[in-house]
Amino acid sequence: MSEKRLAVISVIAENREHSPEINSLLSVYGEYIVGRMGIPYRERGVSVLSVVIDAPAEIINTLTGKLGMLDGVYAKTLMSKV
């Protein structure tokens, strides 16, 4: 496995019905998660999450991809170079 990277995964979920699936995915990768913050933005009917993760790039990309495959869930990653 490659060198670990520090990253932030930003997630916008347009449908709260996907919350159990999102939480399940985050639980699977929990050993790599440093912290997370979730904000239900009720005025817009969405949830916004920031997940700080310290893991190999392959793991970060896999988690981001799995989150983004959920209908109405958008995920992007910002990775550090260190």
Backbone as numpy.savetxt, mean C-alpha at the origin, in Angstrom:
# Nx Ny Nz CAx CAy CAz Cx Cy Cz
17.56 -12.74 -2.67 16.71 -11.56 -2.67 17.61 -10.31 -2.67
17.12 -9.26 -3.29 17.94 -8.06 -3.44 17.96 -7.22 -2.16
18.72 -6.16 -2.23 18.88 -5.23 -1.11 17.55 -4.56 -0.77
17.35 -4.30 0.51 16.11 -3.66 0.94 16.11 -2.18 0.58
14.90 -1.68 0.31 14.69 -0.27 -0.02 13.61 0.29 0.90
13.68 1.56 1.16 12.64 2.24 1.93 11.70 2.89 0.93
10.39 2.71 1.14 9.42 3.24 0.20 8.14 3.65 0.92
7.36 4.47 0.22 6.03 4.84 0.66 5.07 4.42 -0.45
4.09 3.62 -0.09 3.04 3.25 -1.03 1.82 4.11 -0.70
1.37 4.87 -1.69 0.18 5.70 -1.52 -1.00 4.99 -2.18
-2.10 4.93 -1.46 -3.26 4.19 -1.93 -4.51 5.06 -1.80
-5.30 5.09 -2.87 -6.63 5.72 -2.81 -7.63 4.63 -3.16
-8.56 4.39 -2.24 -9.60 3.38 -2.45 -10.93 4.11 -2.63
-11.51 3.97 -3.81 -12.77 4.65 -4.10 -13.96 3.94 -3.49
-13.75 2.70 -3.04 -14.85 1.92 -2.50 -14.39 1.25 -1.21
-15.05 1.58 -0.12 -14.64 1.01 1.18 -14.91 -0.49 1.27
-15.64 -1.04 0.34 -15.89 -2.48 0.34 -14.59 -3.27 0.19
-13.56 -2.64 -0.35 -12.28 -3.32 -0.55 -11.37 -3.25 0.69
-11.83 -2.61 1.74 -11.02 -2.49 2.95 -10.54 -3.83 3.49
-11.39 -4.87 3.56 -10.89 -6.15 4.05 -9.78 -6.74 3.16
-9.91 -6.58 1.85 -8.89 -7.11 0.94 -7.58 -6.33 1.08
-7.69 -5.02 1.21 -6.49 -4.19 1.40 -5.80 -4.58 2.70
-6.58 -4.68 3.77 -6.00 -5.04 5.07 -5.38 -6.43 5.05
-6.00 -7.34 4.32 -5.45 -8.69 4.21 -4.10 -8.68 3.50
-4.00 -7.93 2.40 -2.72 -7.82 1.69 -1.65 -7.19 2.58
-2.02 -6.13 3.29 -1.05 -5.47 4.16 -0.61 -6.41 5.28
-1.51 -7.25 5.75 -1.17 -8.22 6.79 -0.17 -9.26 6.27
-0.37 -9.71 5.03 0.54 -10.69 4.43 1.97 -10.14 4.38
2.10 -8.85 4.09 3.41 -8.22 3.97 3.80 -7.44 5.23
3.11 -7.73 6.33 3.29 -7.01 7.59 4.70 -6.99 8.13
5.48 -8.03 7.86 6.85 -8.07 8.39 7.72 -6.97 7.80
7.32 -6.41 6.66 8.10 -5.36 6.00 7.56 -3.96 6.29
6.35 -3.87 6.82 5.71 -2.57 7.00 6.22 -1.89 8.26
6.71 -0.67 8.09 7.22 0.14 9.20 6.06 0.85 9.88
5.12 1.34 9.10 3.96 2.04 9.65 2.97 2.35 8.55
1.76 2.67 8.97 0.73 3.01 8.00 -0.22 4.02 8.59
-0.81 4.82 7.71 -1.79 5.80 8.14 -2.95 5.73 7.16
-4.15 5.60 7.68 -5.33 5.57 6.83 -6.26 6.71 7.20
-6.76 7.39 6.19 -7.66 8.52 6.41 -8.94 8.30 5.61
-10.07 8.12 6.28 -11.33 8.05 5.53 -11.77 9.48 5.18
-11.80 9.78 3.92 -12.19 11.12 3.46 -13.67 11.05 3.09
-14.51 11.21 4.09 -15.94 10.99 3.94 -16.59 11.94 2.94
-16.13 13.19 2.86 -16.70 14.16 1.92 -16.60 13.68 0.48
-15.55 12.92 0.19 -15.35 12.39 -1.17 -15.72 10.92 -1.29
-15.98 10.29 -0.17 -16.35 8.88 -0.19 -15.20 7.95 -0.54
-13.98 8.34 -0.19 -12.80 7.53 -0.47 -11.98 7.34 0.81
-11.06 6.39 0.74 -10.08 6.22 1.81 -8.70 6.44 1.22
-7.85 7.12 1.98 -6.48 7.40 1.55 -5.53 6.75 2.55
-4.58 5.96 2.03 -3.61 5.29 2.90 -2.20 5.63 2.47
-1.32 5.73 3.45 0.12 5.82 3.22 0.76 4.68 3.99
1.56 3.88 3.29 2.20 2.72 3.91 3.70 2.87 3.74
4.44 2.93 4.85 5.90 2.98 4.81 6.39 1.55 4.90
7.24 1.17 3.96 7.69 -0.22 3.87 9.20 -0.26 3.64
9.85 -1.22 4.29 11.29 -1.43 4.15 11.47 -2.87 3.69
11.69 -3.04 2.38 11.68 -4.39 1.80 12.46 -4.39 0.49
12.77 -5.57 -0.02 13.37 -5.63 -1.36 12.41 -5.03 -2.39
12.95 -4.44 -3.44 12.14 -3.79 -4.47 11.09 -4.73 -5.05
11.42 -6.01 -5.19 10.46 -6.97 -5.75 9.23 -7.09 -4.87
9.43 -7.09 -3.56 8.31 -7.20 -2.62 7.45 -5.93 -2.69
8.10 -4.78 -2.71 7.38 -3.50 -2.78 6.55 -3.45 -4.05
7.15 -3.81 -5.17 6.43 -3.77 -6.45 5.29 -4.78 -6.48
5.49 -5.94 -5.90 4.44 -6.96 -5.87 3.25 -6.47 -5.05
3.51 -5.91 -3.87 2.43 -5.41 -3.03 1.69 -4.28 -3.73
2.42 -3.35 -4.31 1.79 -2.23 -5.03 0.92 -2.75 -6.16
1.43 -3.72 -6.91 0.68 -4.29 -8.02 -0.59 -4.99 -7.57
-0.50 -5.75 -6.49 -1.68 -6.46 -5.99 -2.74 -5.48 -5.48
-2.30 -4.42 -4.83 -3.25 -3.40 -4.37 -3.92 -2.74 -5.57
-3.14 -2.40 -6.57 -3.65 -1.72 -7.76 -4.56 -2.58 -8.62
-4.51 -3.89 -8.45 -5.39 -4.78 -9.22 -6.81 -4.83 -8.66
-7.00 -4.35 -7.45 -8.34 -4.31 -6.88 -9.14 -3.22 -7.59
-10.38 -3.52 -7.94 -11.23 -2.58 -8.66 -11.46 -1.32 -7.82
-11.17 -0.16 -8.41 -11.38 1.11 -7.71 -10.31 1.44 -6.69
-9.19 0.72 -6.73 -8.08 0.99 -5.81 -6.87 1.40 -6.66
-6.29 2.53 -6.32 -5.14 3.06 -7.06 -3.94 3.11 -6.12
-2.80 2.60 -6.58 -1.61 2.54 -5.72 -0.38 2.97 -6.52
0.44 3.79 -5.90 1.70 4.25 -6.49 2.77 4.20 -5.41
4.01 4.02 -5.85 5.12 3.88 -4.92 6.18 4.94 -5.17
6.74 5.45 -4.08 7.91 6.31 -4.13 9.00 5.58 -3.35
10.10 5.23 -4.04 11.20 4.48 -3.41 12.41 5.37 -3.23
13.07 5.17 -2.09 14.33 5.88 -1.85 15.44 5.20 -2.65
16.55 5.89 -2.78 17.69 5.32 -3.48 18.64 4.63 -2.53
18.37 4.74 -1.22 19.24 4.11 -0.22 18.60 2.90 0.38
